Amino acid sequence: MKVSLGEYLRVIRERHGLTQRELARASGVSFATISRIEGGKPAIFWNVVKIASALGISIDDLIRETREK
């Protein structure tokens, strides 16, 4: 079963005990953008890279997880 990027980001963010606002501050990506991505809207690749970095995961792992679940 495939998990969307937004769903996976929400799970990882919550595992790290972060709110969307905290992740926004840590990643340099706006709160609104994180909220939109988690809500299923398309994401700009560079924003996803910054979010993944702030969460301590590689973009490769992020993409693989969204395809394999």
mmCIF file of the C-alpha atoms, coordinates in Angstrom:
data_MODEL
# 
_entry.id   MODEL 
# 
loop_
_atom_site.group_PDB 
_atom_site.id 
_atom_site.type_symbol 
_atom_site.label_atom_id 
_atom_site.label_alt_id 
_atom_site.label_comp_id 
_atom_site.label_asym_id 
_atom_site.label_entity_id 
_atom_site.label_seq_id 
_atom_site.pdbx_PDB_ins_code 
_atom_site.Cartn_x 
_atom_site.Cartn_y 
_atom_site.Cartn_z 
_atom_site.occupancy 
_atom_site.B_iso_or_equiv 
_atom_site.pdbx_formal_charge 
_atom_site.auth_seq_id 
_atom_site.auth_comp_id 
_atom_site.auth_asym_id 
_atom_site.auth_atom_id 
_atom_site.pdbx_PDB_model_num 
ATOM 1  C CA . MET A 1 1  ? 0.000  0.000  0.000  1.00 0.00 ? 1  MET A CA 1 
ATOM 2  C CA . LYS A 1 2  ? 1.352  3.405  -0.981 1.00 0.00 ? 2  LYS A CA 1 
ATOM 3  C CA . VAL A 1 3  ? 1.432  6.176  1.617  1.00 0.00 ? 3  VAL A CA 1 
ATOM 4  C CA . SER A 1 4  ? 1.289  9.775  0.432  1.00 0.00 ? 4  SER A CA 1 
ATOM 5  C CA . LEU A 1 5  ? 4.141  12.143 1.062  1.00 0.00 ? 5  LEU A CA 1 
ATOM 6  C CA . GLY A 1 6  ? 1.952  14.247 3.335  1.00 0.00 ? 6  GLY A CA 1 
ATOM 7  C CA . GLU A 1 7  ? 0.845  11.262 5.395  1.00 0.00 ? 7  GLU A CA 1 
ATOM 8  C CA . TYR A 1 8  ? 4.419  10.076 5.829  1.00 0.00 ? 8  TYR A CA 1 
ATOM 9  C CA . LEU A 1 9  ? 5.669  13.541 6.790  1.00 0.00 ? 9  LEU A CA 1 
ATOM 10 C CA . ARG A 1 10 ? 2.964  13.812 9.439  1.00 0.00 ? 10 ARG A CA 1 
ATOM 11 C CA . VAL A 1 11 ? 3.906  10.425 10.901 1.00 0.00 ? 11 VAL A CA 1 
ATOM 12 C CA . ILE A 1 12 ? 7.618  11.238 11.017 1.00 0.00 ? 12 ILE A CA 1 
ATOM 13 C CA . ARG A 1 13 ? 6.988  14.725 12.426 1.00 0.00 ? 13 ARG A CA 1 
ATOM 14 C CA . GLU A 1 14 ? 4.811  13.288 15.178 1.00 0.00 ? 14 GLU A CA 1 
ATOM 15 C CA . ARG A 1 15 ? 7.412  10.586 15.946 1.00 0.00 ? 15 ARG A CA 1 
ATOM 16 C CA . HIS A 1 16 ? 9.873  13.411 16.524 1.00 0.00 ? 16 HIS A CA 1 
ATOM 17 C CA . GLY A 1 17 ? 7.376  15.100 18.842 1.00 0.00 ? 17 GLY A CA 1 
ATOM 18 C CA . LEU A 1 18 ? 7.175  18.218 16.687 1.00 0.00 ? 18 LEU A CA 1 
ATOM 19 C CA . THR A 1 19 ? 4.243  20.423 15.827 1.00 0.00 ? 19 THR A CA 1 
ATOM 20 C CA . GLN A 1 20 ? 3.908  21.783 12.313 1.00 0.00 ? 20 GLN A CA 1 
ATOM 21 C CA . ARG A 1 21 ? 5.088  25.161 13.585 1.00 0.00 ? 21 ARG A CA 1 
ATOM 22 C CA . GLU A 1 22 ? 8.165  23.649 15.225 1.00 0.00 ? 22 GLU A CA 1 
ATOM 23 C CA . LEU A 1 23 ? 9.036  21.776 12.040 1.00 0.00 ? 23 LEU A CA 1 
ATOM 24 C CA . ALA A 1 24 ? 8.536  24.993 10.080 1.00 0.00 ? 24 ALA A CA 1 
ATOM 25 C CA . ARG A 1 25 ? 11.052 26.791 12.293 1.00 0.00 ? 25 ARG A CA 1 
ATOM 26 C CA . ALA A 1 26 ? 13.542 23.900 12.158 1.00 0.00 ? 26 ALA A CA 1 
ATOM 27 C CA . SER A 1 27 ? 13.332 23.493 8.383  1.00 0.00 ? 27 SER A CA 1 
ATOM 28 C CA . GLY A 1 28 ? 12.948 27.073 7.222  1.00 0.00 ? 28 GLY A CA 1 
ATOM 29 C CA . VAL A 1 29 ? 9.769  26.088 5.354  1.00 0.00 ? 29 VAL A CA 1 
ATOM 30 C CA . SER A 1 30 ? 6.626  28.033 6.176  1.00 0.00 ? 30 SER A CA 1 
ATOM 31 C CA . PHE A 1 31 ? 3.984  26.591 8.466  1.00 0.00 ? 31 PHE A CA 1 
ATOM 32 C CA . ALA A 1 32 ? 1.411  27.034 5.680  1.00 0.00 ? 32 ALA A CA 1 
ATOM 33 C CA . THR A 1 33 ? 3.545  24.998 3.279  1.00 0.00 ? 33 THR A CA 1 
ATOM 34 C CA . ILE A 1 34 ? 3.992  22.149 5.762  1.00 0.00 ? 34 ILE A CA 1 
ATOM 35 C CA . SER A 1 35 ? 0.268  22.181 6.457  1.00 0.00 ? 35 SER A CA 1 
ATOM 36 C CA . ARG A 1 36 ? -0.523 22.040 2.736  1.00 0.00 ? 36 ARG A CA 1 
ATOM 37 C CA . ILE A 1 37 ? 1.916  19.171 2.120  1.00 0.00 ? 37 ILE A CA 1 
ATOM 38 C CA . GLU A 1 38 ? 0.508  17.174 5.020  1.00 0.00 ? 38 GLU A CA 1 
ATOM 39 C CA . GLY A 1 39 ? -2.955 17.908 3.650  1.00 0.00 ? 39 GLY A CA 1 
ATOM 40 C CA . GLY A 1 40 ? -2.067 16.236 0.361  1.00 0.00 ? 40 GLY A CA 1 
ATOM 41 C CA . LYS A 1 41 ? -1.194 19.225 -1.791 1.00 0.00 ? 41 LYS A CA 1 
ATOM 42 C CA . PRO A 1 42 ? 1.790  19.027 -4.182 1.00 0.00 ? 42 PRO A CA 1 
ATOM 43 C CA . ALA A 1 43 ? 5.172  19.945 -2.746 1.00 0.00 ? 43 ALA A CA 1 
ATOM 44 C CA . ILE A 1 44 ? 8.118  21.782 -4.230 1.00 0.00 ? 44 ILE A CA 1 
ATOM 45 C CA . PHE A 1 45 ? 11.069 19.393 -4.154 1.00 0.00 ? 45 PHE A CA 1 
ATOM 46 C CA . TRP A 1 46 ? 13.424 21.846 -2.433 1.00 0.00 ? 46 TRP A CA 1 
ATOM 47 C CA . ASN A 1 47 ? 10.961 22.307 0.437  1.00 0.00 ? 47 ASN A CA 1 
ATOM 48 C CA . VAL A 1 48 ? 10.748 18.536 0.868  1.00 0.00 ? 48 VAL A CA 1 
ATOM 49 C CA . VAL A 1 49 ? 14.550 18.352 0.976  1.00 0.00 ? 49 VAL A CA 1 
ATOM 50 C CA . LYS A 1 50 ? 14.667 20.988 3.733  1.00 0.00 ? 50 LYS A CA 1 
ATOM 51 C CA . ILE A 1 51 ? 11.934 19.250 5.722  1.00 0.00 ? 51 ILE A CA 1 
ATOM 52 C CA . ALA A 1 52 ? 13.624 15.845 5.410  1.00 0.00 ? 52 ALA A CA 1 
ATOM 53 C CA . SER A 1 53 ? 16.905 17.366 6.565  1.00 0.00 ? 53 SER A CA 1 
ATOM 54 C CA . ALA A 1 54 ? 15.261 18.959 9.592  1.00 0.00 ? 54 ALA A CA 1 
ATOM 55 C CA . LEU A 1 55 ? 13.749 15.566 10.481 1.00 0.00 ? 55 LEU A CA 1 
ATOM 56 C CA . GLY A 1 56 ? 17.099 13.816 10.082 1.00 0.00 ? 56 GLY A CA 1 
ATOM 57 C CA . ILE A 1 57 ? 16.038 11.581 7.205  1.00 0.00 ? 57 ILE A CA 1 
ATOM 58 C CA . SER A 1 58 ? 17.414 11.436 3.688  1.00 0.00 ? 58 SER A CA 1 
ATOM 59 C CA . ILE A 1 59 ? 15.302 12.380 0.726  1.00 0.00 ? 59 ILE A CA 1 
ATOM 60 C CA . ASP A 1 60 ? 15.959 8.866  -0.638 1.00 0.00 ? 60 ASP A CA 1 
ATOM 61 C CA . ASP A 1 61 ? 14.451 7.291  2.482  1.00 0.00 ? 61 ASP A CA 1 
ATOM 62 C CA . LEU A 1 62 ? 11.508 9.653  2.312  1.00 0.00 ? 62 LEU A CA 1 
ATOM 63 C CA . ILE A 1 63 ? 10.743 8.792  -1.297 1.00 0.00 ? 63 ILE A CA 1 
ATOM 64 C CA . ARG A 1 64 ? 11.237 5.060  -0.741 1.00 0.00 ? 64 ARG A CA 1 
ATOM 65 C CA . GLU A 1 65 ? 8.890  5.094  2.263  1.00 0.00 ? 65 GLU A CA 1 
ATOM 66 C CA . THR A 1 66 ? 6.129  6.818  0.324  1.00 0.00 ? 66 THR A CA 1 
ATOM 67 C CA . ARG A 1 67 ? 6.360  4.175  -2.391 1.00 0.00 ? 67 ARG A CA 1 
ATOM 68 C CA . GLU A 1 68 ? 6.685  1.028  -0.284 1.00 0.00 ? 68 GLU A CA 1 
ATOM 69 C CA . LYS A 1 69 ? 3.969  1.447  2.350  1.00 0.00 ? 69 LYS A CA 1 
# 
